[in-house]
Amino acid sequence: MAIFLVPCAAAVLYGWRGNRVRDRRGLVALVIGALAGLGFMVMSIVTIVAGTLSGREGCRDLRHPGDGSPMTPPGRADGTDLPQARPTTRRIP
């Protein structure tokens, strides 16, 4: 989150300083930085809340196959039906 919020905070601070000396360019940076940061925070919070309400946490379905969810890979839950790698007979120099 910091990778996205640090530039937004910098734009807000730059815009605030510019707006303080009556430069209109500061207002543009202030508004864009604030809207981008606010939008990112809202999307992050909605994603966390929706994941909590639905009972899923990230990629849990891929780590625990066999629970019947759409993300579950086909096959047995213990993974014994996965194809095994064949041993190579060719010697690598």
Contacts in CASP RR format, 6 or more apart in sequence:
PFRMAT RR
TARGET T0000
AUTHOR 0000-0000-0000
METHOD contacts of the structure
MODEL  1
MAIFLVPCAAAVLYGWRGNRVRDRRGLVALVIGALAGLGFMVMSIVTIVA
GTLSGREGCRDLRHPGDGSPMTPPGRADGTDLPQARPTTRRIP
1 40 0 8 1.000
1 44 0 8 1.000
4 36 0 8 1.000
4 37 0 8 1.000
4 40 0 8 1.000
5 37 0 8 1.000
5 40 0 8 1.000
5 41 0 8 1.000
7 33 0 8 1.000
8 33 0 8 1.000
8 34 0 8 1.000
8 36 0 8 1.000
8 37 0 8 1.000
8 40 0 8 1.000
11 29 0 8 1.000
11 30 0 8 1.000
11 32 0 8 1.000
11 33 0 8 1.000
11 36 0 8 1.000
12 29 0 8 1.000
12 30 0 8 1.000
12 33 0 8 1.000
12 34 0 8 1.000
14 26 0 8 1.000
14 29 0 8 1.000
14 30 0 8 1.000
15 25 0 8 1.000
15 26 0 8 1.000
15 27 0 8 1.000
15 28 0 8 1.000
15 29 0 8 1.000
15 30 0 8 1.000
16 26 0 8 1.000
16 30 0 8 1.000
17 26 0 8 1.000
18 25 0 8 1.000
18 26 0 8 1.000
18 27 0 8 1.000
18 29 0 8 1.000
19 26 0 8 1.000
19 27 0 8 1.000
19 30 0 8 1.000
51 57 0 8 1.000
51 58 0 8 1.000
56 69 0 8 1.000
59 71 0 8 1.000
61 67 0 8 1.000
61 69 0 8 1.000
61 71 0 8 1.000
61 72 0 8 1.000
62 71 0 8 1.000
62 72 0 8 1.000
62 73 0 8 1.000
65 72 0 8 1.000
65 73 0 8 1.000
65 75 0 8 1.000
65 77 0 8 1.000
65 79 0 8 1.000
66 72 0 8 1.000
66 75 0 8 1.000
66 77 0 8 1.000
75 81 0 8 1.000
END
